[in-house]
Amino acid sequence: MNLKGLFTSLILLVFVFPAMAQPAITFKASHLKASEELLIATGVESEMIKIYSNMSNMFSANIPEASRPKFIEVMNSIMTKYLSWDAIKNDLANIYAEEFSEDELRQLTLFYLSPIGKKVSSRMATLQQKGMLIGQKRMQDNKVAIQAEMQKAFKSAEK
């Protein structure tokens, strides 16, 4: 991915996709508290740091070597400023509250506080990184076919 493609992706991620989100639902304070407790139990804050580092490294792979350290520095600064735990914890709590009842959140929290739950949490960033690498490899392995499908789709759309 070149710089133009990277910035286009970031613009979509930051401006377009959020505009497509559904309006927020209001939850009881205890429901949101249960969501936040689950997030804390899963260690999401420390995992976010690992995931953001992995993302910076992945995005920087296509940046010229001389610009890479500055790019990583700026990406890390942006993610720290706009995607830190304090910046998004309320949004995350709402997402979990939408998907799980208060009772389910409390049950999940108990699981994540257990030894196996802690193990799952500690491996999540690694699992996600490996999953992203699989997707990246599949896309690269099928690049020619994907490009042909895209060209075909856009040619028929132009007609």
N, C-alpha and C positions, 0 to 999 in steps of 0.2 A: 504494500500500500504506500503510495507516495504522500507527500505532505498535504496536497489538495484533498486526496481521499480521506486522510486522517481527519482533517479539519471539517470536512463535510460530515463524516460520521459523528464527530463531536457535536456539531451544530444540530444534527438530527436528535442525538441523545439528549441534549440540553434544552432545545427549544420546541421541536416538533412532537416528540413522543409524549412529553408531559401535557401538552395541549390536548392530546387525545384521551387523557385519563378521565375517568368518571368522577363526578362530584363526590367530595368526602362525606361520609356518614358520621353522625355524632354518636359516640359511645359513652357509656357510663364511665366515670373516673376509675372505678374498680376494675373494669374490663381492660382499660388502657394500662392500668398499673400491672395487671396480670401479663399483658403483652410485653411490657418493658422488663418485667422480672424474667420472662422467658428469654428475651434477647440477652439479658445480662448472664443468665445461666448458660446460654450457648456460647458465650465468649465472643459475641459478634463484633464487639469493638476491636479486639486484638486481631480477629480474623479479617476485618475490613482493612486494617493496615497491611496485612500480608497480601490480600487480593489487590489492593491499589498498587502495591509494589510490583506484583506480577503483571498487572495491566500496563504500568509504565514501562517495564522491561519489554513486554510484548510489542507495544506500540513503537518503542524506540528502535526495535530491530530493523525497521525500514528507514530510519533517519541516518543521514550521512554521519560517519564516525566522528568527525570534528564537531558536529552539532549535538551529538547524542547526550553528553553530560548536561548541557544547558537545558535540553528538551526534558530530560528526566527531572531535573531540578524544578522546572516550571510546572510539569505535570504533577509532581508531588505537592507542590505548593497549592495548585488549584484544587487537588483532591482533598488536601488538608483543610483548606478554607471552605469549600462548598460541600464536601461529602464526609466531613468528620462525624463522629458519633453524636456530638452535641448538635450538629446541624441537621441530622436526619433521624435521630432516635424517635421523635414524635411521629414522623411520617411512617417509619418502620412499625411502630406500635400500632398505628391505624391499620396498616396492611395486615398484620397478624390478627388484629381484632376482627377484621372483615372475614377472615378465613376460618377462625376458630372461636368457639364459645369461650366464655370466661373459665368454665370448668375444664374444658380441653386444654386451655393455656396452662392452667395450674398442673394438670397431669403431665403435660409436656415438660414443664419446668422441673418436676420431680425426676423425670427420665434424664434430662440433661444434667442434673446434679448428681446422678448415679455414676459409677465408674465407667460403664459402657457409653453413657451419654457424653461424658467428658472426653472419651476417646473419639467418638464421632465428631465432636466439636473441634478437637485438636487436629483432625485430619481433613476438615472441610476445605480449607484453602488449597491444599495439595490435590484433593480430588477434583476441585473445580479447575485448577490449572491443568491437570492431566486431561480433563474433559475438553477444555478449550484447545489444547494441543491436538487432540483427536480431530476436532472440528476443523482446525486450521490445516491439518495434514490431509483430511478428506477433500477440502476445498482445493488445496494445492494439487493433489493427485488427479483431480477431475477438472482442473482449470480449463483445459481446452474444450471439454464437453459443456461446461458451464458457460463459457464465453459464447459458444455456438448457440446454446439455448437462449441466451440473452439477446444475441443478435437476431435470431429468428423471431423472438417475441416482439422485439422493437420494430422489426421490419413489417410484421403483420399489423402492428399497432399504428404504423404510419400510413397504411393503406386506407 
